[in-house]
Amino acid sequence: MTNIIQFKPREVEKIEEGVYTDMPFPQYNELDAIRSHDLTSFMKDPYTWKYEDKPDSEASFFVEGRLQHCLFLEPHVFHEEFVVAPKVDRRTKAGKLEYEDFIATVSDRSVVTQDLYDTCQARVEVLKAFRPRAKDLTELSVVFDYYGDLCKARFDMLQNDVIVDLKTCRDASPKGFKQAVKTFGYHQQAAFYLDAAASAGLTEVDRFHFLAISKQHPYPYAIYELSPEAIEYGRSLNEKAIDQMKHCEKTGIYTPFNLHNRIVEISLTDL
């Protein structure tokens, strides 16, 4: 296996290609490199990808995802990245003062409610058989070259030379997850991560699993693996997205939905 690099905080500005351990998510998020999400978003709409406001890292859905991953993969860093808010009535003077005192202790950690924390912990308990073992690697940050562009990927877990990606879903059933794959481009993500592993020298890594769990109680779950044909299709879409990105960057034109001002007919069969 390729050398694993211990991340040093001052490396963000001069990051080199490689596989990094212990890179906090905020530092990973700051890396100026293309993500799998960029490719799937670009394929849907280059215009929105280029001009939309960047998502707030403290948006509720974003925090929930990070919290779920932290509690499942790296619970030992929870207190470094999160803090549970006290249950106080902020409509009262005493409640306001207590909450203000609490906020003064937060620093740059994300604030989560007790209810959200309990929900994420309940999901972790359901998935306890899949928790990382001592020999497994978690939250690996991979910086790599992809068709001439600097890219980045963050593996939730590397277990027995298999990349395992945790997904919390509205519907983790086979029917529901197949639809999620199409909607969110998970086939592109799987291909992107496998190519990241190959580029970084992780030559033994040639499989990708989704560990999907439903958001709602009682949190049913399943493991999914895309077929080689589905992976190859995702790879072809990634290549196409990279080519189109370069073309748009060169021309400065990012056309909404790739329609190029064509009139789209909506037929009876679409209704």
Secondary structure, DSSP 8 states (H G I E B T S, - for coil): ---EEE--GGGGGG--SEEEES--HHHHHHS-SB-HHHHHHHHH-HHHHHHS----TTSHHHHHHHHHHHHHH-GGGHHHHEEE-----TTSHHHHHHHHHHHTTTTTSEEE-HHHHHHHHHHHHHTGGGS--TT-EEEEEEEEEETTEEEEEEEEEEETTEEEEEEEES--SHHHHHHHHHHHTHHHHHHHHHHHHHHTT-TT--EEEEEEEESSTT--EEEE---HHHHHHHHHHHHHHHHHHHHHHHH----GGG-TT------GGG-
